[in-house]
Amino acid sequence: MSEPGTRITVPDGAVIITPQAQYQELVELRRSVDKLTTVVDPALTELRGHVQDHEGRIRALEKRVWQALGACVVLSPGVGMLTNILLK
């Protein structure tokens, strides 16, 4: 390690990032994240509401499909007998 007050030679093309510069970048990054959070949070809340609505619709549709299937199973023997009677 070099003595305090001595100069360090920096190779060509090297980049020196000071702790102050790192801190400043961190502060700017935090501001950007905060700004994004204020935009994303309301959008996520709205999206969750839409997902819940779609889940309810899908469940209602599935219920109707099973009801129709059950009705077909119950009515099919009667429809078969009625068809035989009408075709005689």
PyMOL Python script that loads the backbone (N, CA, C, O; Angstrom):
from pymol import cmd

cmd.read_pdbstr("""\
ATOM      1  N   MET A   1       0.849  -1.172   0.000  1.00  0.00           N
ATOM      2  CA  MET A   1       0.000   0.000   0.000  1.00  0.00           C
ATOM      3  C   MET A   1       0.896   1.237   0.000  1.00  0.00           C
ATOM      4  O   MET A   1       1.991   1.223   0.562  1.00  0.00           O
ATOM      5  N   SER A   2       0.421   2.297  -0.631  1.00  0.00           N
ATOM      6  CA  SER A   2       1.248   3.502  -0.725  1.00  0.00           C
ATOM      7  C   SER A   2       1.048   4.386   0.492  1.00  0.00           C
ATOM      8  O   SER A   2       0.052   4.274   1.207  1.00  0.00           O
ATOM      9  N   GLU A   3       2.003   5.258   0.713  1.00  0.00           N
ATOM     10  CA  GLU A   3       1.979   6.187   1.841  1.00  0.00           C
ATOM     11  C   GLU A   3       0.968   7.297   1.563  1.00  0.00           C
ATOM     12  O   GLU A   3       0.763   7.664   0.406  1.00  0.00           O
ATOM     13  N   PRO A   4       0.332   7.837   2.607  1.00  0.00           N
ATOM     14  CA  PRO A   4      -0.599   8.945   2.401  1.00  0.00           C
ATOM     15  C   PRO A   4       0.111  10.128   1.750  1.00  0.00           C
ATOM     16  O   PRO A   4       1.243  10.466   2.097  1.00  0.00           O
ATOM     17  N   GLY A   5      -0.573  10.735   0.816  1.00  0.00           N
ATOM     18  CA  GLY A   5      -0.017  11.907   0.150  1.00  0.00           C
ATOM     19  C   GLY A   5       0.816  11.570  -1.071  1.00  0.00           C
ATOM     20  O   GLY A   5       1.215  12.478  -1.800  1.00  0.00           O
ATOM     21  N   THR A   6       1.096  10.294  -1.322  1.00  0.00           N
ATOM     22  CA  THR A   6       1.863   9.937  -2.516  1.00  0.00           C
ATOM     23  C   THR A   6       0.914   9.735  -3.682  1.00  0.00           C
ATOM     24  O   THR A   6      -0.244   9.358  -3.507  1.00  0.00           O
ATOM     25  N   ARG A   7       1.414   9.986  -4.842  1.00  0.00           N
ATOM     26  CA  ARG A   7       0.593   9.842  -6.053  1.00  0.00           C
ATOM     27  C   ARG A   7       0.693   8.418  -6.580  1.00  0.00           C
ATOM     28  O   ARG A   7       1.742   7.777  -6.535  1.00  0.00           O
ATOM     29  N   ILE A   8      -0.443   7.957  -7.081  1.00  0.00           N
ATOM     30  CA  ILE A   8      -0.494   6.632  -7.688  1.00  0.00           C
ATOM     31  C   ILE A   8      -0.585   6.832  -9.193  1.00  0.00           C
ATOM     32  O   ILE A   8      -1.384   7.641  -9.665  1.00  0.00           O
ATOM     33  N   THR A   9       0.216   6.111  -9.938  1.00  0.00           N
ATOM     34  CA  THR A   9       0.125   6.217 -11.396  1.00  0.00           C
ATOM     35  C   THR A   9      -1.035   5.363 -11.874  1.00  0.00           C
ATOM     36  O   THR A   9      -1.207   4.215 -11.466  1.00  0.00           O
ATOM     37  N   VAL A  10      -1.816   5.960 -12.746  1.00  0.00           N
ATOM     38  CA  VAL A  10      -3.000   5.286 -13.285  1.00  0.00           C
ATOM     39  C   VAL A  10      -2.700   4.905 -14.727  1.00  0.00           C
ATOM     40  O   VAL A  10      -2.326   5.760 -15.529  1.00  0.00           O
ATOM     41  N   PRO A  11      -2.859   3.629 -15.063  1.00  0.00           N
ATOM     42  CA  PRO A  11      -2.612   3.212 -16.442  1.00  0.00           C
ATOM     43  C   PRO A  11      -3.601   3.881 -17.395  1.00  0.00           C
ATOM     44  O   PRO A  11      -4.713   4.237 -17.005  1.00  0.00           O
ATOM     45  N   ASP A  12      -3.178   4.046 -18.651  1.00  0.00           N
ATOM     46  CA  ASP A  12      -4.064   4.621 -19.668  1.00  0.00           C
ATOM     47  C   ASP A  12      -5.311   3.750 -19.804  1.00  0.00           C
ATOM     48  O   ASP A  12      -5.220   2.523 -19.801  1.00  0.00           O
ATOM     49  N   GLY A  13      -6.463   4.384 -19.921  1.00  0.00           N
ATOM     50  CA  GLY A  13      -7.722   3.670 -20.105  1.00  0.00           C
ATOM     51  C   GLY A  13      -8.357   3.212 -18.802  1.00  0.00           C
ATOM     52  O   GLY A  13      -9.467   2.679 -18.820  1.00  0.00           O
ATOM     53  N   ALA A  14      -7.691   3.403 -17.680  1.00  0.00           N
ATOM     54  CA  ALA A  14      -8.236   2.989 -16.390  1.00  0.00           C
ATOM     55  C   ALA A  14      -9.275   4.004 -15.925  1.00  0.00           C
ATOM     56  O   ALA A  14      -9.218   5.182 -16.277  1.00  0.00           O
ATOM     57  N   VAL A  15     -10.203   3.534 -15.143  1.00  0.00           N
ATOM     58  CA  VAL A  15     -11.252   4.392 -14.605  1.00  0.00           C
ATOM     59  C   VAL A  15     -11.152   4.366 -13.087  1.00  0.00           C
ATOM     60  O   VAL A  15     -11.027   3.299 -12.484  1.00  0.00           O
ATOM     61  N   ILE A  16     -11.205   5.522 -12.483  1.00  0.00           N
ATOM     62  CA  ILE A  16     -11.178   5.603 -11.030  1.00  0.00           C
ATOM     63  C   ILE A  16     -12.552   6.073 -10.575  1.00  0.00           C
ATOM     64  O   ILE A  16     -13.039   7.128 -10.983  1.00  0.00           O
ATOM     65  N   ILE A  17     -13.159   5.265  -9.723  1.00  0.00           N
ATOM     66  CA  ILE A  17     -14.470   5.618  -9.182  1.00  0.00           C
ATOM     67  C   ILE A  17     -14.299   5.831  -7.685  1.00  0.00           C
ATOM     68  O   ILE A  17     -13.911   4.921  -6.952  1.00  0.00           O
ATOM     69  N   THR A  18     -14.588   7.026  -7.256  1.00  0.00           N
ATOM     70  CA  THR A  18     -14.409   7.364  -5.844  1.00  0.00           C
ATOM     71  C   THR A  18     -15.624   6.917  -5.035  1.00  0.00           C
ATOM     72  O   THR A  18     -16.707   6.725  -5.587  1.00  0.00           O
ATOM     73  N   PRO A  19     -15.444   6.757  -3.745  1.00  0.00           N
ATOM     74  CA  PRO A  19     -16.605   6.435  -2.895  1.00  0.00           C
ATOM     75  C   PRO A  19     -17.710   7.487  -2.992  1.00  0.00           C
ATOM     76  O   PRO A  19     -18.891   7.151  -2.912  1.00  0.00           O
ATOM     77  N   GLN A  20     -17.342   8.740  -3.161  1.00  0.00           N
ATOM     78  CA  GLN A  20     -18.335   9.801  -3.308  1.00  0.00           C
ATOM     79  C   GLN A  20     -19.151   9.596  -4.586  1.00  0.00           C
ATOM     80  O   GLN A  20     -20.370   9.766  -4.580  1.00  0.00           O
ATOM     81  N   ALA A  21     -18.476   9.231  -5.681  1.00  0.00           N
ATOM     82  CA  ALA A  21     -19.176   8.982  -6.940  1.00  0.00           C
ATOM     83  C   ALA A  21     -20.094   7.765  -6.806  1.00  0.00           C
ATOM     84  O   ALA A  21     -21.203   7.772  -7.340  1.00  0.00           O
ATOM     85  N   GLN A  22     -19.649   6.725  -6.102  1.00  0.00           N
ATOM     86  CA  GLN A  22     -20.481   5.546  -5.880  1.00  0.00           C
ATOM     87  C   GLN A  22     -21.733   5.920  -5.089  1.00  0.00           C
ATOM     88  O   GLN A  22     -22.840   5.494  -5.419  1.00  0.00           O
ATOM     89  N   TYR A  23     -21.541   6.718  -4.046  1.00  0.00           N
ATOM     90  CA  TYR A  23     -22.668   7.143  -3.232  1.00  0.00           C
ATOM     91  C   TYR A  23     -23.666   7.958  -4.061  1.00  0.00           C
ATOM     92  O   TYR A  23     -24.876   7.758  -3.955  1.00  0.00           O
ATOM     93  N   GLN A  24     -23.154   8.868  -4.879  1.00  0.00           N
ATOM     94  CA  GLN A  24     -24.037   9.694  -5.713  1.00  0.00           C
ATOM     95  C   GLN A  24     -24.843   8.823  -6.676  1.00  0.00           C
ATOM     96  O   GLN A  24     -26.035   9.056  -6.875  1.00  0.00           O
ATOM     97  N   GLU A  25     -24.198   7.828  -7.270  1.00  0.00           N
ATOM     98  CA  GLU A  25     -24.905   6.904  -8.172  1.00  0.00           C
ATOM     99  C   GLU A  25     -25.973   6.128  -7.418  1.00  0.00           C
ATOM    100  O   GLU A  25     -27.066   5.907  -7.940  1.00  0.00           O
ATOM    101  N   LEU A  26     -25.668   5.716  -6.201  1.00  0.00           N
ATOM    102  CA  LEU A  26     -26.620   4.986  -5.373  1.00  0.00           C
ATOM    103  C   LEU A  26     -27.838   5.839  -5.049  1.00  0.00           C
ATOM    104  O   LEU A  26     -28.968   5.353  -5.080  1.00  0.00           O
ATOM    105  N   VAL A  27     -27.607   7.106  -4.741  1.00  0.00           N
ATOM    106  CA  VAL A  27     -28.711   8.022  -4.454  1.00  0.00           C
ATOM    107  C   VAL A  27     -29.583   8.202  -5.695  1.00  0.00           C
ATOM    108  O   VAL A  27     -30.810   8.178  -5.593  1.00  0.00           O
ATOM    109  N   GLU A  28     -28.983   8.378  -6.836  1.00  0.00           N
ATOM    110  CA  GLU A  28     -29.750   8.529  -8.082  1.00  0.00           C
ATOM    111  C   GLU A  28     -30.532   7.259  -8.413  1.00  0.00           C
ATOM    112  O   GLU A  28     -31.672   7.328  -8.872  1.00  0.00           O
ATOM    113  N   LEU A  29     -29.918   6.107  -8.178  1.00  0.00           N
ATOM    114  CA  LEU A  29     -30.602   4.837  -8.414  1.00  0.00           C
ATOM    115  C   LEU A  29     -31.813   4.709  -7.500  1.00  0.00           C
ATOM    116  O   LEU A  29     -32.874   4.258  -7.931  1.00  0.00           O
ATOM    117  N   ARG A  30     -31.659   5.101  -6.253  1.00  0.00           N
ATOM    118  CA  ARG A  30     -32.772   5.051  -5.296  1.00  0.00           C
ATOM    119  C   ARG A  30     -33.914   5.952  -5.746  1.00  0.00           C
ATOM    120  O   ARG A  30     -35.080   5.573  -5.638  1.00  0.00           O
ATOM    121  N   ARG A  31     -33.596   7.129  -6.245  1.00  0.00           N
ATOM    122  CA  ARG A  31     -34.634   8.044  -6.754  1.00  0.00           C
ATOM    123  C   ARG A  31     -35.374   7.407  -7.930  1.00  0.00           C
ATOM    124  O   ARG A  31     -36.599   7.498  -8.023  1.00  0.00           O
ATOM    125  N   SER A  32     -34.634   6.771  -8.814  1.00  0.00           N
ATOM    126  CA  SER A  32     -35.254   6.118  -9.969  1.00  0.00           C
ATOM    127  C   SER A  32     -36.172   4.981  -9.535  1.00  0.00           C
ATOM    128  O   SER A  32     -37.269   4.823 -10.070  1.00  0.00           O
ATOM    129  N   VAL A  33     -35.723   4.198  -8.575  1.00  0.00           N
ATOM    130  CA  VAL A  33     -36.544   3.087  -8.075  1.00  0.00           C
ATOM    131  C   VAL A  33     -37.809   3.620  -7.408  1.00  0.00           C
ATOM    132  O   VAL A  33     -38.893   3.072  -7.610  1.00  0.00           O
ATOM    133  N   ASP A  34     -37.682   4.666  -6.626  1.00  0.00           N
ATOM    134  CA  ASP A  34     -38.849   5.274  -5.985  1.00  0.00           C
ATOM    135  C   ASP A  34     -39.847   5.776  -7.018  1.00  0.00           C
ATOM    136  O   ASP A  34     -41.056   5.610  -6.861  1.00  0.00           O
ATOM    137  N   LYS A  35     -39.329   6.392  -8.074  1.00  0.00           N
ATOM    138  CA  LYS A  35     -40.192   6.902  -9.136  1.00  0.00           C
ATOM    139  C   LYS A  35     -40.938   5.753  -9.825  1.00  0.00           C
ATOM    140  O   LYS A  35     -42.137   5.846 -10.087  1.00  0.00           O
ATOM    141  N   LEU A  36     -40.216   4.681 -10.111  1.00  0.00           N
ATOM    142  CA  LEU A  36     -40.846   3.512 -10.738  1.00  0.00           C
ATOM    143  C   LEU A  36     -41.883   2.877  -9.820  1.00  0.00           C
ATOM    144  O   LEU A  36     -42.930   2.422 -10.282  1.00  0.00           O
ATOM    145  N   THR A  37     -41.597   2.845  -8.539  1.00  0.00           N
ATOM    146  CA  THR A  37     -42.529   2.251  -7.582  1.00  0.00           C
ATOM    147  C   THR A  37     -43.855   2.995  -7.578  1.00  0.00           C
ATOM    148  O   THR A  37     -44.916   2.377  -7.482  1.00  0.00           O
ATOM    149  N   THR A  38     -43.800   4.317  -7.681  1.00  0.00           N
ATOM    150  CA  THR A  38     -45.047   5.086  -7.681  1.00  0.00           C
ATOM    151  C   THR A  38     -45.880   4.807  -8.932  1.00  0.00           C
ATOM    152  O   THR A  38     -47.097   4.992  -8.916  1.00  0.00           O
ATOM    153  N   VAL A  39     -45.248   4.372  -9.998  1.00  0.00           N
ATOM    154  CA  VAL A  39     -45.974   4.048 -11.231  1.00  0.00           C
ATOM    155  C   VAL A  39     -46.439   2.594 -11.225  1.00  0.00           C
ATOM    156  O   VAL A  39     -47.567   2.300 -11.622  1.00  0.00           O
ATOM    157  N   VAL A  40     -45.586   1.698 -10.781  1.00  0.00           N
ATOM    158  CA  VAL A  40     -45.864   0.264 -10.874  1.00  0.00           C
ATOM    159  C   VAL A  40     -46.894  -0.192  -9.843  1.00  0.00           C
ATOM    160  O   VAL A  40     -47.755  -1.010 -10.164  1.00  0.00           O
ATOM    161  N   ASP A  41     -46.825   0.314  -8.620  1.00  0.00           N
ATOM    162  CA  ASP A  41     -47.736  -0.147  -7.568  1.00  0.00           C
ATOM    163  C   ASP A  41     -49.212   0.029  -7.933  1.00  0.00           C
ATOM    164  O   ASP A  41     -49.971  -0.928  -7.788  1.00  0.00           O
ATOM    165  N   PRO A  42     -49.659   1.199  -8.400  1.00  0.00           N
ATOM    166  CA  PRO A  42     -51.067   1.317  -8.792  1.00  0.00           C
ATOM    167  C   PRO A  42     -51.428   0.399  -9.961  1.00  0.00           C
ATOM    168  O   PRO A  42     -52.533  -0.142 -10.009  1.00  0.00           O
ATOM    169  N   ALA A  43     -50.506   0.223 -10.894  1.00  0.00           N
ATOM    170  CA  ALA A  43     -50.787  -0.654 -12.030  1.00  0.00           C
ATOM    171  C   ALA A  43     -50.957  -2.099 -11.560  1.00  0.00           C
ATOM    172  O   ALA A  43     -51.835  -2.810 -12.048  1.00  0.00           O
ATOM    173  N   LEU A  44     -50.131  -2.529 -10.628  1.00  0.00           N
ATOM    174  CA  LEU A  44     -50.255  -3.895 -10.096  1.00  0.00           C
ATOM    175  C   LEU A  44     -51.565  -4.080  -9.346  1.00  0.00           C
ATOM    176  O   LEU A  44     -52.192  -5.134  -9.445  1.00  0.00           O
ATOM    177  N   THR A  45     -51.979  -3.081  -8.607  1.00  0.00           N
ATOM    178  CA  THR A  45     -53.239  -3.160  -7.879  1.00  0.00           C
ATOM    179  C   THR A  45     -54.403  -3.315  -8.863  1.00  0.00           C
ATOM    180  O   THR A  45     -55.301  -4.130  -8.651  1.00  0.00           O
ATOM    181  N   GLU A  46     -54.374  -2.544  -9.912  1.00  0.00           N
ATOM    182  CA  GLU A  46     -55.429  -2.634 -10.927  1.00  0.00           C
ATOM    183  C   GLU A  46     -55.398  -3.995 -11.613  1.00  0.00           C
ATOM    184  O   GLU A  46     -56.446  -4.589 -11.867  1.00  0.00           O
ATOM    185  N   LEU A  47     -54.220  -4.479 -11.908  1.00  0.00           N
ATOM    186  CA  LEU A  47     -54.073  -5.778 -12.567  1.00  0.00           C
ATOM    187  C   LEU A  47     -54.599  -6.910 -11.682  1.00  0.00           C
ATOM    188  O   LEU A  47     -55.247  -7.831 -12.181  1.00  0.00           O
ATOM    189  N   ARG A  48     -54.331  -6.851 -10.391  1.00  0.00           N
ATOM    190  CA  ARG A  48     -54.842  -7.879  -9.473  1.00  0.00           C
ATOM    191  C   ARG A  48     -56.364  -7.904  -9.494  1.00  0.00           C
ATOM    192  O   ARG A  48     -56.965  -8.977  -9.433  1.00  0.00           O
ATOM    193  N   GLY A  49     -56.988  -6.744  -9.577  1.00  0.00           N
ATOM    194  CA  GLY A  49     -58.450  -6.682  -9.658  1.00  0.00           C
ATOM    195  C   GLY A  49     -58.963  -7.339 -10.918  1.00  0.00           C
ATOM    196  O   GLY A  49     -59.970  -8.046 -10.878  1.00  0.00           O
ATOM    197  N   HIS A  50     -58.287  -7.121 -12.047  1.00  0.00           N
ATOM    198  CA  HIS A  50     -58.695  -7.745 -13.299  1.00  0.00           C
ATOM    199  C   HIS A  50     -58.537  -9.260 -13.238  1.00  0.00           C
ATOM    200  O   HIS A  50     -59.380  -9.992 -13.757  1.00  0.00           O
ATOM    201  N   VAL A  51     -57.474  -9.733 -12.612  1.00  0.00           N
ATOM    202  CA  VAL A  51     -57.236 -11.181 -12.502  1.00  0.00           C
ATOM    203  C   VAL A  51     -58.345 -11.813 -11.678  1.00  0.00           C
ATOM    204  O   VAL A  51     -58.856 -12.872 -12.043  1.00  0.00           O
ATOM    205  N   GLN A  52     -58.725 -11.183 -10.574  1.00  0.00           N
ATOM    206  CA  GLN A  52     -59.804 -11.724  -9.748  1.00  0.00           C
ATOM    207  C   GLN A  52     -61.108 -11.780 -10.538  1.00  0.00           C
ATOM    208  O   GLN A  52     -61.858 -12.750 -10.431  1.00  0.00           O
ATOM    209  N   ASP A  53     -61.381 -10.749 -11.327  1.00  0.00           N
ATOM    210  CA  ASP A  53     -62.590 -10.716 -12.147  1.00  0.00           C
ATOM    211  C   ASP A  53     -62.585 -11.850 -13.156  1.00  0.00           C
ATOM    212  O   ASP A  53     -63.602 -12.518 -13.342  1.00  0.00           O
ATOM    213  N   HIS A  54     -61.454 -12.078 -13.811  1.00  0.00           N
ATOM    214  CA  HIS A  54     -61.367 -13.152 -14.804  1.00  0.00           C
ATOM    215  C   HIS A  54     -61.508 -14.518 -14.153  1.00  0.00           C
ATOM    216  O   HIS A  54     -62.127 -15.409 -14.733  1.00  0.00           O
ATOM    217  N   GLU A  55     -60.953 -14.704 -12.969  1.00  0.00           N
ATOM    218  CA  GLU A  55     -61.085 -15.984 -12.283  1.00  0.00           C
ATOM    219  C   GLU A  55     -62.548 -16.272 -11.975  1.00  0.00           C
ATOM    220  O   GLU A  55     -63.004 -17.405 -12.127  1.00  0.00           O
ATOM    221  N   GLY A  56     -63.282 -15.257 -11.545  1.00  0.00           N
ATOM    222  CA  GLY A  56     -64.713 -15.427 -11.273  1.00  0.00           C
ATOM    223  C   GLY A  56     -65.477 -15.801 -12.536  1.00  0.00           C
ATOM    224  O   GLY A  56     -66.347 -16.672 -12.510  1.00  0.00           O
ATOM    225  N   ARG A  57     -65.155 -15.152 -13.621  1.00  0.00           N
ATOM    226  CA  ARG A  57     -65.831 -15.456 -14.892  1.00  0.00           C
ATOM    227  C   ARG A  57     -65.527 -16.877 -15.353  1.00  0.00           C
ATOM    228  O   ARG A  57     -66.419 -17.585 -15.820  1.00  0.00           O
ATOM    229  N   ILE A  58     -64.286 -17.288 -15.225  1.00  0.00           N
ATOM    230  CA  ILE A  58     -63.909 -18.640 -15.654  1.00  0.00           C
ATOM    231  C   ILE A  58     -64.623 -19.682 -14.799  1.00  0.00           C
ATOM    232  O   ILE A  58     -65.105 -20.685 -15.324  1.00  0.00           O
ATOM    233  N   ARG A  59     -64.695 -19.457 -13.494  1.00  0.00           N
ATOM    234  CA  ARG A  59     -65.396 -20.406 -12.613  1.00  0.00           C
ATOM    235  C   ARG A  59     -66.875 -20.500 -12.977  1.00  0.00           C
ATOM    236  O   ARG A  59     -67.439 -21.594 -12.996  1.00  0.00           O
ATOM    237  N   ALA A  60     -67.505 -19.369 -13.266  1.00  0.00           N
ATOM    238  CA  ALA A  60     -68.917 -19.376 -13.656  1.00  0.00           C
ATOM    239  C   ALA A  60     -69.111 -20.138 -14.965  1.00  0.00           C
ATOM    240  O   ALA A  60     -70.074 -20.890 -15.115  1.00  0.00           O
ATOM    241  N   LEU A  61     -68.202 -19.943 -15.900  1.00  0.00           N
ATOM    242  CA  LEU A  61     -68.282 -20.645 -17.178  1.00  0.00           C
ATOM    243  C   LEU A  61     -68.104 -22.145 -16.988  1.00  0.00           C
ATOM    244  O   LEU A  61     -68.843 -22.937 -17.573  1.00  0.00           O
ATOM    245  N   GLU A  62     -67.134 -22.539 -16.177  1.00  0.00           N
ATOM    246  CA  GLU A  62     -66.927 -23.959 -15.909  1.00  0.00           C
ATOM    247  C   GLU A  62     -68.154 -24.581 -15.250  1.00  0.00           C
ATOM    248  O   GLU A  62     -68.507 -25.722 -15.550  1.00  0.00           O
ATOM    249  N   LYS A  63     -68.805 -23.844 -14.360  1.00  0.00           N
ATOM    250  CA  LYS A  63     -70.017 -24.340 -13.699  1.00  0.00           C
ATOM    251  C   LYS A  63     -71.117 -24.594 -14.723  1.00  0.00           C
ATOM    252  O   LYS A  63     -71.810 -25.609 -14.661  1.00  0.00           O
ATOM    253  N   ARG A  64     -71.272 -23.665 -15.664  1.00  0.00           N
ATOM    254  CA  ARG A  64     -72.303 -23.833 -16.701  1.00  0.00           C
ATOM    255  C   ARG A  64     -71.997 -25.028 -17.609  1.00  0.00           C
ATOM    256  O   ARG A  64     -72.909 -25.742 -18.025  1.00  0.00           O
ATOM    257  N   VAL A  65     -70.734 -25.240 -17.911  1.00  0.00           N
ATOM    258  CA  VAL A  65     -70.361 -26.389 -18.764  1.00  0.00           C
ATOM    259  C   VAL A  65     -70.727 -27.685 -18.058  1.00  0.00           C
ATOM    260  O   VAL A  65     -71.277 -28.590 -18.685  1.00  0.00           O
ATOM    261  N   TRP A  66     -70.436 -27.792 -16.777  1.00  0.00           N
ATOM    262  CA  TRP A  66     -70.766 -29.017 -16.042  1.00  0.00           C
ATOM    263  C   TRP A  66     -72.278 -29.183 -15.913  1.00  0.00           C
ATOM    264  O   TRP A  66     -72.773 -30.309 -15.962  1.00  0.00           O
ATOM    265  N   GLN A  67     -73.010 -28.106 -15.751  1.00  0.00           N
ATOM    266  CA  GLN A  67     -74.468 -28.197 -15.694  1.00  0.00           C
ATOM    267  C   GLN A  67     -75.027 -28.697 -17.027  1.00  0.00           C
ATOM    268  O   GLN A  67     -75.912 -29.552 -17.056  1.00  0.00           O
ATOM    269  N   ALA A  68     -74.502 -28.155 -18.131  1.00  0.00           N
ATOM    270  CA  ALA A  68     -74.968 -28.598 -19.452  1.00  0.00           C
ATOM    271  C   ALA A  68     -74.623 -30.062 -19.685  1.00  0.00           C
ATOM    272  O   ALA A  68     -75.430 -30.805 -20.244  1.00  0.00           O
ATOM    273  N   LEU A  69     -73.448 -30.481 -19.268  1.00  0.00           N
ATOM    274  CA  LEU A  69     -73.045 -31.874 -19.426  1.00  0.00           C
ATOM    275  C   LEU A  69     -73.966 -32.789 -18.611  1.00  0.00           C
ATOM    276  O   LEU A  69     -74.383 -33.839 -19.099  1.00  0.00           O
ATOM    277  N   GLY A  70     -74.277 -32.403 -17.397  1.00  0.00           N
ATOM    278  CA  GLY A  70     -75.184 -33.180 -16.552  1.00  0.00           C
ATOM    279  C   GLY A  70     -76.566 -33.269 -17.169  1.00  0.00           C
ATOM    280  O   GLY A  70     -77.187 -34.332 -17.150  1.00  0.00           O
ATOM    281  N   ALA A  71     -77.059 -32.159 -17.718  1.00  0.00           N
ATOM    282  CA  ALA A  71     -78.368 -32.167 -18.367  1.00  0.00           C
ATOM    283  C   ALA A  71     -78.363 -33.103 -19.574  1.00  0.00           C
ATOM    284  O   ALA A  71     -79.343 -33.810 -19.808  1.00  0.00           O
ATOM    285  N   CYS A  72     -77.290 -33.116 -20.331  1.00  0.00           N
ATOM    286  CA  CYS A  72     -77.204 -34.017 -21.491  1.00  0.00           C
ATOM    287  C   CYS A  72     -77.238 -35.479 -21.060  1.00  0.00           C
ATOM    288  O   CYS A  72     -77.886 -36.307 -21.700  1.00  0.00           O
ATOM    289  N   VAL A  73     -76.540 -35.790 -19.980  1.00  0.00           N
ATOM    290  CA  VAL A  73     -76.520 -37.171 -19.483  1.00  0.00           C
ATOM    291  C   VAL A  73     -77.911 -37.578 -19.014  1.00  0.00           C
ATOM    292  O   VAL A  73     -78.342 -38.701 -19.279  1.00  0.00           O
ATOM    293  N   VAL A  74     -78.617 -36.696 -18.328  1.00  0.00           N
ATOM    294  CA  VAL A  74     -79.943 -37.014 -17.803  1.00  0.00           C
ATOM    295  C   VAL A  74     -80.968 -37.110 -18.935  1.00  0.00           C
ATOM    296  O   VAL A  74     -81.825 -37.994 -18.910  1.00  0.00           O
ATOM    297  N   LEU A  75     -80.897 -36.234 -19.905  1.00  0.00           N
ATOM    298  CA  LEU A  75     -81.905 -36.182 -20.967  1.00  0.00           C
ATOM    299  C   LEU A  75     -81.652 -37.140 -22.121  1.00  0.00           C
ATOM    300  O   LEU A  75     -82.588 -37.449 -22.859  1.00  0.00           O
ATOM    301  N   SER A  76     -80.444 -37.619 -22.308  1.00  0.00           N
ATOM    302  CA  SER A  76     -80.137 -38.441 -23.483  1.00  0.00           C
ATOM    303  C   SER A  76     -80.962 -39.721 -23.583  1.00  0.00           C
ATOM    304  O   SER A  76     -81.381 -40.049 -24.693  1.00  0.00           O
ATOM    305  N   PRO A  77     -81.225 -40.461 -22.522  1.00  0.00           N
ATOM    306  CA  PRO A  77     -82.082 -41.655 -22.694  1.00  0.00           C
ATOM    307  C   PRO A  77     -83.494 -41.290 -23.152  1.00  0.00           C
ATOM    308  O   PRO A  77     -84.065 -41.980 -23.997  1.00  0.00           O
ATOM    309  N   GLY A  78     -84.058 -40.218 -22.605  1.00  0.00           N
ATOM    310  CA  GLY A  78     -85.399 -39.798 -22.995  1.00  0.00           C
ATOM    311  C   GLY A  78     -85.443 -39.339 -24.441  1.00  0.00           C
ATOM    312  O   GLY A  78     -86.406 -39.624 -25.153  1.00  0.00           O
ATOM    313  N   VAL A  79     -84.419 -38.636 -24.879  1.00  0.00           N
ATOM    314  CA  VAL A  79     -84.360 -38.176 -26.264  1.00  0.00           C
ATOM    315  C   VAL A  79     -84.235 -39.374 -27.196  1.00  0.00           C
ATOM    316  O   VAL A  79     -84.837 -39.382 -28.270  1.00  0.00           O
ATOM    317  N   GLY A  80     -83.465 -40.384 -26.805  1.00  0.00           N
ATOM    318  CA  GLY A  80     -83.320 -41.594 -27.619  1.00  0.00           C
ATOM    319  C   GLY A  80     -84.643 -42.318 -27.754  1.00  0.00           C
ATOM    320  O   GLY A  80     -85.004 -42.756 -28.846  1.00  0.00           O
ATOM    321  N   MET A  81     -85.381 -42.451 -26.635  1.00  0.00           N
ATOM    322  CA  MET A  81     -86.704 -43.123 -26.704  1.00  0.00           C
ATOM    323  C   MET A  81     -87.677 -42.315 -27.542  1.00  0.00           C
ATOM    324  O   MET A  81     -88.418 -42.889 -28.340  1.00  0.00           O
ATOM    325  N   LEU A  82     -87.695 -41.009 -27.385  1.00  0.00           N
ATOM    326  CA  LEU A  82     -88.591 -40.141 -28.162  1.00  0.00           C
ATOM    327  C   LEU A  82     -88.268 -40.258 -29.650  1.00  0.00           C
ATOM    328  O   LEU A  82     -89.180 -40.300 -30.477  1.00  0.00           O
ATOM    329  N   THR A  83     -87.016 -40.311 -29.991  1.00  0.00           N
ATOM    330  CA  THR A  83     -86.621 -40.449 -31.393  1.00  0.00           C
ATOM    331  C   THR A  83     -87.117 -41.781 -31.953  1.00  0.00           C
ATOM    332  O   THR A  83     -87.618 -41.826 -33.077  1.00  0.00           O
ATOM    333  N   ASN A  84     -86.989 -42.853 -31.196  1.00  0.00           N
ATOM    334  CA  ASN A  84     -87.503 -44.161 -31.645  1.00  0.00           C
ATOM    335  C   ASN A  84     -88.992 -44.123 -31.873  1.00  0.00           C
ATOM    336  O   ASN A  84     -89.480 -44.685 -32.854  1.00  0.00           O
ATOM    337  N   ILE A  85     -89.736 -43.468 -30.980  1.00  0.00           N
ATOM    338  CA  ILE A  85     -91.195 -43.394 -31.122  1.00  0.00           C
ATOM    339  C   ILE A  85     -91.578 -42.587 -32.357  1.00  0.00           C
ATOM    340  O   ILE A  85     -92.486 -42.973 -33.094  1.00  0.00           O
ATOM    341  N   LEU A  86     -90.900 -41.479 -32.585  1.00  0.00           N
ATOM    342  CA  LEU A  86     -91.229 -40.615 -33.717  1.00  0.00           C
ATOM    343  C   LEU A  86     -90.851 -41.227 -35.054  1.00  0.00           C
ATOM    344  O   LEU A  86     -91.484 -40.934 -36.068  1.00  0.00           O
ATOM    345  N   LEU A  87     -89.836 -42.067 -35.069  1.00  0.00           N
ATOM    346  CA  LEU A  87     -89.396 -42.654 -36.338  1.00  0.00           C
ATOM    347  C   LEU A  87     -90.171 -43.912 -36.711  1.00  0.00           C
ATOM    348  O   LEU A  87     -89.999 -44.414 -37.822  1.00  0.00           O
ATOM    349  N   LYS A  88     -90.999 -44.431 -35.846  1.00  0.00           N
ATOM    350  CA  LYS A  88     -91.768 -45.641 -36.173  1.00  0.00           C
ATOM    351  C   LYS A  88     -92.916 -45.366 -37.069  1.00  0.00           C
ATOM    352  O   LYS A  88     -93.652 -46.285 -37.428  1.00  0.00           O
TER     353      LYS A  88
END
""", "prot")
cmd.dss("prot")
cmd.show_as("cartoon", "prot")
cmd.util.cbc("prot")
cmd.orient("prot")
